[in-house]
Amino acid sequence: MSGAWLREEQAELAVDKILEAAASAFADLGVSRTRMGHIAQYAGCSRGTLYRYFKTRRELDIAYIDRSARLLSAHLKSELAEIMDPRRRMVEGILRAVKEVRDSPGMVAWFDPQASGRTARISHDSRVINTLSIAFVEHVLGLVRVVISLLTMPGESAEEERLLVDLFVAPGLMNDARA
């Protein structure tokens, strides 16, 4: 497999392998404790190879979050397509996004209190926010903040989170969408 790392036409596969390795490292070690060397070990490549694809850890972090957000967005978009009621679609979109992230060990690691500073900095990257927003309503960026809030400060139960979103978030966002 070492030859595959060197072939330029394999670059997209190499990036995917590195990002999958990063997910495993984040889940096993935590986002804050994961170093580029760990990710290289998980990917089965040298640190030099890793740095050829990602010049900095921030670049890798943004690529990881962006890729995860795009995958989540595509999945949610197809799941939510059959829900015609905009309010119900919004509520379901928020709650399903939270569930999907919680079910992904690599993603949920980003919401550990030790990773909160890094997560907050990454969440301000416009590519990430725009990618996440596409899953719900193309022009409502506030939904991303709601999802991040539920991931960092979860409710007591799924039912409580559903009630909070339905009673407090949906009315405000629905009014903003009509404006």
N, C-alpha and C positions, 0 to 999 in steps of 0.2 A: 504493500500500500504506500510505502514511502515515495515511490515514483509518481503516484497520483498527485501528491502534494506539489510536485515540481511542474506539472503540465498546465499550461495557461488555460486550455480549454476546460479544465476541471475546476476553475476558480469558483464557480457558483456552488458546486458540490462541496468544495473545501470550506467555503464560508458557512454553508448549512451544517456541515459536520462540526465546525468550531462552535457555532451557536448552540447546537444540540449539546455539545460537551460543556459549554458554559451553563446551560440549564441544569445539567447534572451536578456541576460544581457548586452552583448557587444553592441547589436543594441540599446537597450534602454538607457543605462548609459554611453556608450563609453568604450573602452578597458581600458584606463588609470584609469578611475574612478571605474571600477568594482573590487570589493573585493571578496575574497573567501566566505565571509558571504552572499553577494548578490547572488552568484551562488547557494549556498546551499538553500537560500530562493526560488529562481526560480525553483530549482529541487524538492523542497518539502522534503528536508532531513536536518539532522543536520550538523553542520560544522564538527563534529567528523566523521560522515559518509563520507562526502566529502573528508576529509583528509585520510581516509582509502583507497580511490581509487587514490587520487593524493596527494602525500606528500608535494608538493610545488606548488605555482602558476605557476612557470616556467614549471613544469611538466605538469600541466593542459593546459597551453598555447601551448606547443609543441604537446600534444595529440590532441588538438582542430585543430591546423593548419594541422597536419599530416592527421587527419581524413578528414578534408575539402579538402585537396589536393588529397587524394586518391579518394574521391567521384568525384571531378572535373576531375581528370585524367581519370577515368573509363568512365565518361560521354563524355568527349572530344574524347577519343580513339574510341568509337563507332561512334560518329558523324563524325569524320575525316576519318574513314576507307574507305569510298567511293571515297575520293579525291586521285587520283593517282599521279598527278603532285606534286613533292616534294616542289617546291617553293610555289605553291598555298596552299598546305597542311600546310606549316609553317606559312604563313601569316594568314590563317583562324584559325589555332590553337592559335596563339597569340591573335588575335582579339576576338575570342570566349571565351578564358580564361578571358580576361579583362571584357567582357560583363557578363559572369557568376558570377564573383566576385562582380561586380557592382550591379547585381540583387539580391545578397544575403546580407541582412542587417547585419547579424553577421560577415560575411567576410569583407565587405566594411568598417566596423568600424575600422578594423586594419590599414586602410590607411588614417585615420583622422590624421591631423598634430600632435595632442596631443599624438598619439600612435606611431609616427614614430620611436622613439628610440627603443621601445619594438619590433616593426615590423622588424627593421633592425637587431636586435640581433637574433630574431627567424629565419630570412631568412638565417642566416649563419649556421644554424643547417643542417648538411648534409642529414639527413633523409628527411627534408622538401624539400630541393632542388632536391634531387633524385626523390622523389615522384612526384613533379610537372613536372620534366623533362620527365618522362615516357609518359605523354600525347602527347608530340610532337615528339621528336627525342631522342631516348634513350641516345645518347652520347653528346648532345649539351646542356650543362648547362647554356649557355648564354641566352637562351630563358626565363628562369625564371627572370633574371634581366630585360629583356625587358618588361615583363608583369608587374613586380613591378614598373618599371619606368613609364609606362603608367597609372598605378593606382595612383601613387603619384604625377605625373605631367601630367595630362590628356591633350589631344589635344583639340582644339576648338570644334571639332565635330567628329563623327565616321568616316566620310569621310577623314578628315585630318589625323586621326590616321592610317587608312588603307593606305593612301598615304605614310606616314612616314615609316611604316613597310615595305611596298612594295619597296620603293625606297632606303631606307638606311639600314634597318636591314636584309632583305632577301638576298641581294647580298653578304653581308659579311658572314652571317651564311652559305649560300650555298657554298661559297668558302671554309670555314672552314671544312664543311662536306665532301668535295671532297679531302681534304688534307690527 
